[in-house]
Each structure stands twice: as C-alpha cells, then as structure tokens.
Amino acid sequence: MKKILITRKLIKESEDKAVKTFTPIFNTNDELYSQKKVIEMSNGCDGILSSLTDKMDKQTIDKLPDTIKIISNFAVGFGNIDLEAAKSRGIAVTNTPEVLSDATAEIGILLILGACRRAAEGIQSAQEGGWKWSADYLIGKQLTGTRLGVLGMGRIGQKIAKIARSMIIHYHNRSKLSEEKEQGAVYHKDIKSLFSVSDVLSICCPATKETENMINKETVEYFPKGAVITNVARGDIVDDEALIDALNRRKIYAVGLDVYKNEPNLNPGYSKIKSAFILPHLGSATKDTRIAMANLAIDNIDEFFKTGNCKNKVN
Ligand code: DGY
C-alpha cells in the first residue's frame, strides 16, 4: 500500500477511509507543521494529502523526497501550492471541486447579508445589552431589487447567484456562460463594467496571478458610492490597504470577508471598521462537506496511483 502523509487531522470517517485506502501517517495532535517538518515527515512517503494551511512553495517542493508523486490538496483552492514547481518535479497536484460548492455559497450569502444588514454591530449590541430600538437604529442596506455583481461565475458563483435571485445579477467571468447557466444574469466582459453596476460584489474567482489584488486603489473607484464588497474566495484577490482606505472614506459602505491575506492574522485596519463582517474561513465548514472533501482528496490519490492520472489534477 502507498504511504501517504496527511498533514492535518481529518474527521474520523475520512481517517477510517484513509486507513482502508493506503498507509496513512496521521497528524494526531493536528499540529500546524512547518515547511521543514512537512519535508522531514514526507521522507519515505509516496504522496502528501495537504491542506490550505500548508505553504507548498517552490523552496519546499524542491526539497521533497523523490518518492513523492502527488500532492492532493484538501481544498478546491490551490493557491498554497506552487503548481509549476510541482510539475517540474513530476508531482501531480489535485484539488476537491464541486463537493464544497453548496456550503461555500451559503457562506457567500451570509457575508452579503451580514455586511449589508450590519450584523457585526447588531451582534455586539445584543451581547452588550441596553440597546434601544428606534426607527433609525442600525439601518442597513436592503438587498431585494439591488444589483449583485459576481466576480467569477464558476460553480460557487452560480450557486450564490441562484440563492440571491431577488437581486439583479451581473457577472464577469473569463468566458460568457451559456444562457442556461446564466439564468438571466447579465455578462460583463471586463471588471470595470461589472464593478460600476455592483451595489454588492461577491468575489468567487480563484486566486491566480491575474486576480491577485484585483480589488485595489484604482478598481475600488469603479464601484458606485456606498457599494458593499464580499469575498468568499481567497484573500490574495484584495489589496487590504486600498479596501480599508475606501471603507474609511465611505466610498465602500461595508465589507464581508470569509478569507483574507495572512490568515489567521487579520489586517488591524479592518478591526476599527464597524461595518466589517468577518469570518474565520468557514466556507466549507459543515461536517458533510468536510467529509466529502477529504474523501475526494483520498480518492484522488487512489485514482492517481491506480491509473497514472486523476480527473481533478490541476497541473
Ligand atoms: C477551499 O476548499 O478552497 C475552501 O476555501 C476551504 O474552505
């Protein structure tokens, strides 16, 4: 049986499946391994089941033993892995698409609602007590009939658009979707055109060199005054300083983030903004979804060693 390093603790059902599929090396304390430790621990292994908390950069990948043939990432995003470095060492990289789309879209909707309806301030007031109802108390932004811009109309973007149907949906994607998939959403060829009609933006695109810091000092000005920006994808897509500045100037009314640069350390600029509704990367955090993701990451390894390829290979 192949020997596989599993860098983070999985839910029991998935660890049981791993035992049946290969010889796993478990991280029983769920310790956050350093890059050095991942290299050491993978000695004698055939593959690594990594998670988004493992930074598999070129330096790390170049030092992995020659026996490593696959890095199976326990996530749909794979920005934590240098795909080219892996490819040049003959290491396949796989991800876990689809199984987390519903759970992540639900968090995408929570971000939109939480940011627009001032949930962070509301929760704080309710917990402190002594708040006083009045006709203009914690007035937020109503969503029905307003425009939702979806940046990246992949599986998660389409699900968010479907749930948010009381809004008018606009989107930008590398390519226009079929009418069946669009479901009446309006396509924008470029981000300037999309942002200019987005009362609320939901960022759902993958983090790539092209999308890095796509929300920046210049592009933030494309939005209508008082727009809301939410991000369920990856922190790298947002230049935090530019967004915090726009929030402070009230150019942007509120922000909803499930992901941000340098997780878990939030840019302190956000902590001073009352309208910031921020979650600790909960996108896929339901039991069923986490089991489905881990099981798929295990199946990816199994398929790879049985067939020499894998349908979820991304490099
Ligand atoms: C992913 O799989 O990329 C998600 O962000 C995990 O929650």
Boltz pocket constraint, residues with backbone or C-beta under 6 A from the ligand:
constraints:
  - pocket:
      binder: B
      contacts: [[A, 52], [A, 74], [A, 75], [A, 76], [A, 77], [A, 78], [A, 96], [A, 100], [A, 232], [A, 233], [A, 281], [A, 282], [A, 283], [A, 284], [A, 285]]
      max_distance: 6.0
